[in-house]
Amino acid sequence: MVKVFKFRGYTLEELKKMSLTEFMKLLNSRERRSLKRGLTERQKKLLEEISKNPEKFHKTHDRDMIILPQMVGAKIGVYTGGGKKGEAGEKWAVVEIKPEMIGHRLGEFALTCKRVKHSAPGVGATRASKHISVK
């Protein structure tokens, strides 16, 4: 039995047919207020690019963009800050938009901090590491 996705009682097809003002009423207060103020020019441009060509990979710096039903199925590269100039580092986190992500922000799915991996202390890390046992 396949589970059908529903967002506040509406299917994905019903959400895509809704206008932005109708969809806003289904969101939490913070997202509703953000959309009520209107999308920025960069956000409008990104939404327009996605609607024209949803299969294409789109890059954006708009981590605060709210995921709308029209964006489902798109692959978006969200800016994470990455490495310094000249260094190799992942600056774009690939986010594939799924129906469960509707109403959240793009930045929630693109972490900016890497996981800390500790290893043995290096030479000069502490005073104790200066005296290495010979045993």
Secondary structure as GFF3:
##gff-version 3
##sequence-region A 1 135
A	DSSP	alpha_helix	12	17	.	.	.	ID=ss1
A	DSSP	alpha_helix	20	24	.	.	.	ID=ss2
A	DSSP	alpha_helix	29	36	.	.	.	ID=ss3
A	DSSP	alpha_helix	41	52	.	.	.	ID=ss4
A	DSSP	beta_strand	57	60	.	.	.	ID=ss5
A	DSSP	three_ten_helix	69	71	.	.	.	ID=ss6
A	DSSP	beta_strand	75	79	.	.	.	ID=ss7
A	DSSP	beta_strand	92	96	.	.	.	ID=ss8
A	DSSP	three_ten_helix	99	101	.	.	.	ID=ss9
A	DSSP	three_ten_helix	106	109	.	.	.	ID=ss10
A	DSSP	three_ten_helix	128	130	.	.	.	ID=ss11
###
